[in-house]
Amino acid sequence: MLDVTMNFKEIVEKAKSGNSQAFARIYDVYAQRIYCYIRRKLPSQQQAEDALQEIFLKAWKGLPNFQPKKGGLTPWLYRIATNQINDFYRSSARKPEPIELSDEIEPVYFQTSELESTLLSETAKQWFLSLPDLYRQVLVLRFEEDLSIKETAKVLNKTNLAIRLIQYRALKKIRDIIKKNVQI
């Protein structure tokens, strides 16, 4: 039984030593966030659910070797998730399947009709998808997943400076796309 007064670092340490209740607490804290991250990247809900199981299975197996001093638990879990997504696309490149885009990107909030909102959302999604993959990854981790520069750098195995530069370039590219396509 876990002590309710334990801090999260103590829970992680207990999970590292094989305590399944402590790992279940980690799962409860992170599963929804990780699922939302991978759902945006994978073509279907079923594939995202399968990937989530695989990610936490790998986390459970790898937790004894996890070293908090090399980075926090959050970047470590997102790194596992990113690797799982990459594995999915590597294996699907060998056996192509039809890919359906997710419609889970929230529409931009303006005072518009439903049709205008739908068109605006689709256009924004296309602009976002036109960005290089690394730009999209950084923007999703920074602004959707709310990770810090440092955490994002650990997830993508880059330096803090590289992440700042990629984020700057991605936002500049988005501004350029909007200027090019929107008449104000």
C-alpha positions as CSV (number, residue, x, y, z in Angstrom):
1,M,0.0,0.0,0.0
2,L,1.3,3.5,-0.9
3,D,1.5,6.1,1.8
4,V,-0.6,9.1,0.7
5,T,1.9,11.5,2.2
6,M,4.7,10.3,-0.2
7,N,6.0,12.9,-2.7
8,F,6.2,12.0,-6.3
9,K,10.0,11.4,-6.2
10,E,9.5,8.8,-3.5
11,I,6.7,7.2,-5.7
12,V,9.1,7.0,-8.6
13,E,11.8,5.4,-6.4
14,K,9.3,2.8,-5.2
15,A,8.3,2.1,-8.8
16,K,12.0,1.7,-9.8
17,S,12.3,-1.0,-7.1
18,G,9.4,-2.9,-8.7
19,N,6.4,-1.6,-6.7
20,S,3.4,-2.0,-9.1
21,Q,1.2,0.3,-7.1
22,A,3.7,3.1,-7.4
23,F,4.0,2.5,-11.1
24,A,0.1,2.5,-11.3
25,R,0.3,6.0,-9.7
26,I,2.8,7.1,-12.4
27,Y,0.5,5.7,-15.1
28,D,-2.5,7.6,-13.6
29,V,-0.5,10.9,-13.7
30,Y,0.9,10.5,-17.2
31,A,-1.3,8.2,-19.3
32,Q,-3.8,10.8,-20.5
33,R,-1.1,13.3,-21.4
34,I,1.0,10.7,-23.3
35,Y,-2.2,9.4,-25.0
36,C,-3.1,12.9,-26.3
37,Y,0.4,13.3,-27.6
38,I,0.5,10.1,-29.5
39,R,-3.1,10.3,-30.7
40,R,-2.2,13.5,-32.6
41,K,0.7,11.6,-34.2
42,L,-0.9,8.3,-35.1
43,P,-3.6,7.6,-37.7
44,S,-6.2,5.9,-35.5
45,Q,-7.5,5.6,-32.0
46,Q,-6.8,1.9,-31.9
47,Q,-3.2,2.4,-32.9
48,A,-2.8,5.1,-30.3
49,E,-4.2,2.9,-27.6
50,D,-1.9,0.0,-28.6
51,A,1.1,2.4,-28.6
52,L,0.1,3.7,-25.1
53,Q,0.2,0.1,-23.8
54,E,3.5,-0.5,-25.4
55,I,5.0,2.8,-24.1
56,F,4.1,2.0,-20.5
57,L,5.2,-1.6,-20.8
58,K,8.6,-0.3,-22.0
59,A,8.6,2.3,-19.2
60,W,7.9,-0.5,-16.6
61,K,10.7,-2.6,-18.0
62,G,13.1,0.3,-18.2
63,L,12.3,2.0,-15.0
64,P,14.9,0.2,-12.9
65,N,17.5,1.8,-15.2
66,F,15.9,5.3,-15.2
67,Q,18.3,7.9,-13.8
68,P,16.4,11.0,-12.6
69,K,19.6,13.0,-12.6
70,K,19.9,12.7,-16.4
71,G,16.4,14.4,-16.7
72,G,13.0,14.1,-15.3
73,L,10.4,11.5,-15.6
74,T,8.3,13.6,-18.0
75,P,11.0,13.9,-20.7
76,W,11.9,10.3,-20.3
77,L,8.3,9.1,-20.9
78,Y,7.8,11.5,-23.9
79,R,11.1,10.1,-25.3
80,I,9.7,6.6,-25.1
81,A,6.5,7.8,-26.7
82,T,8.4,9.6,-29.5
83,N,10.5,6.5,-30.2
84,Q,7.3,4.4,-30.2
85,I,5.7,6.7,-32.8
86,N,8.9,6.6,-34.9
87,D,8.9,2.7,-34.7
88,F,5.2,2.7,-35.8
89,Y,6.1,4.8,-38.9
90,R,9.2,2.8,-39.6
91,S,7.3,-0.4,-39.6
92,S,4.3,1.0,-41.5
93,A,6.7,2.2,-44.2
94,R,7.6,-1.4,-44.8
95,K,3.9,-2.3,-45.0
96,P,1.9,0.7,-46.2
97,E,-1.6,1.2,-44.8
98,P,-4.1,4.0,-45.6
99,I,-3.6,6.8,-43.2
100,E,-6.5,9.0,-42.0
101,L,-5.8,12.4,-40.5
102,S,-7.1,13.1,-37.0
103,D,-9.8,15.8,-36.7
104,E,-8.9,16.4,-33.1
105,I,-7.1,19.7,-33.6
106,E,-9.2,22.4,-32.0
107,P,-10.7,25.1,-34.3
108,V,-9.4,28.6,-34.0
109,Y,-11.9,30.6,-31.9
110,F,-13.4,33.6,-33.7
111,Q,-16.9,34.9,-34.0
112,T,-17.6,33.0,-37.2
113,S,-20.3,30.7,-38.6
114,E,-19.9,27.0,-38.2
115,L,-18.9,26.6,-41.8
116,E,-16.3,29.4,-41.6
117,S,-14.9,27.8,-38.4
118,T,-14.6,24.4,-40.1
119,L,-12.9,25.9,-43.1
120,L,-10.6,27.9,-40.9
121,S,-9.7,24.9,-38.8
122,E,-9.0,22.8,-41.9
123,T,-6.8,25.5,-43.4
124,A,-4.9,26.0,-40.1
125,K,-4.4,22.2,-39.9
126,Q,-3.0,22.1,-43.5
127,W,-0.6,25.0,-42.7
128,F,0.6,23.2,-39.6
129,L,1.1,19.9,-41.5
130,S,3.1,21.8,-44.1
131,L,5.8,22.5,-41.5
132,P,8.8,20.2,-41.3
133,D,8.2,17.3,-38.9
134,L,10.8,18.6,-36.4
135,Y,9.1,22.0,-36.3
136,R,5.7,20.3,-35.6
137,Q,7.2,18.1,-32.9
138,V,8.7,21.1,-31.1
139,L,5.5,23.1,-31.3
140,V,3.4,20.2,-30.1
141,L,5.7,19.5,-27.2
142,R,6.1,23.1,-26.2
143,F,2.6,24.5,-26.6
144,E,0.2,21.5,-26.6
145,E,2.1,19.3,-24.1
146,D,3.3,22.4,-22.2
147,L,6.9,21.0,-21.8
148,S,9.7,23.4,-21.0
149,I,12.6,24.1,-23.3
150,K,14.8,21.7,-21.2
151,E,12.2,18.9,-21.2
152,T,11.6,19.3,-25.0
153,A,15.3,19.1,-25.6
154,K,15.6,15.9,-23.6
155,V,12.6,14.3,-25.4
156,L,14.1,15.2,-28.8
157,N,17.7,14.6,-27.8
158,K,18.7,18.1,-28.7
159,T,20.3,21.0,-26.9
160,N,18.3,23.7,-25.2
161,L,19.7,26.2,-27.8
162,A,18.7,24.0,-30.7
163,I,15.1,23.7,-29.4
164,R,14.9,27.5,-29.0
165,L,16.2,28.0,-32.5
166,I,13.8,25.3,-34.0
167,Q,10.9,26.9,-32.1
168,Y,11.8,30.4,-33.4
169,R,12.1,29.1,-37.0
170,A,8.8,27.2,-36.7
171,L,6.9,30.2,-35.4
172,K,8.5,32.5,-38.0
173,K,7.5,30.0,-40.8
174,I,3.9,30.0,-39.4
175,R,3.9,33.8,-39.4
176,D,5.2,33.8,-43.0
177,I,2.5,31.3,-44.1
178,I,-0.2,33.4,-42.5
179,K,1.0,36.6,-44.0
180,K,1.2,34.9,-47.4
181,N,-2.3,33.4,-47.2
182,V,-4.4,35.9,-45.1
183,Q,-5.5,39.2,-46.5
184,I,-5.9,41.7,-43.6
